């Protein structure tokens, strides 16, 4: 085993005798573009709604619930995709989220929520995951579209102004503190603050 | 005499379809659309969102909802109304607290929180929209009746304590 590693190490260390430096550098550059592009394309493909709703767990539960809400169905037709709220836009955060999503693949393979009953059982836990994430990043995924600086309080209702101009403005609260259940149904809220 | 009255009533009842044929009957909700055709449903109303509390028409009237409640979830899992109107949330939300009667069970015992029989808020509290009522309302506020000048024809003076 040690010999095998040593042999490949010597091959790797030895300068190339047949291929030119230009071929190697340019070839590596092109291969890099191809691999990086391919990787990104594949990752973006996992951000599409078709991918998310490809499994019945998502299609029949959370996606069905989304369709009745303002983030899917509204007067102007602007809508949010799954990834708009559930995948960070920033690259490192996105990578971290995608790695964390490997647990969701595990759940899919072993059928953690493959029936409606099991989904309902896990609803609070699933919701808690997202609430915790949004609380930790100051509702970043909300703010990707809903910018506080662009909110016109004169066009909001009195209730909204009261909440937004005080607790949101001071940073004491973040979007998700009040707007839980905005895009999916709430779990059993007993004991949830 | 009673039999005579009954007979007349039955006769009128039998004749009524013939009598009604002359005049066009219109349902306020259906309008002039014939019964065998589907009506065009009215536009969905835009509910009042002014947050101005309205006065109640009588003391026991459940207060109406002066804001939009579209998409509010009230089911086994969650009650969106109680996220602001519950006792523990009112300081933060500045919303009126649910009335004390809502903590009582039907035997009058006070419970720690909202009584299950009061759970579905929309059974009594409803949002308002600026619409023309389909049925005219002749409701008169009790104060209006009490302050009416006595001896008006058809309005006997209400019994008042001297």
Interface residues (C-beta under 8 A of the other chain):
Chain A: X68 X69 X70 X123 X157 X158 X159 X162 X163 X167 X178 X181 X185 X186 X187 X188 X189
Chain B: X49 X50 X51 X67 X68 X71 X73 X75 X76 X77 X78 X79 X80 X83 X92 X93 X94
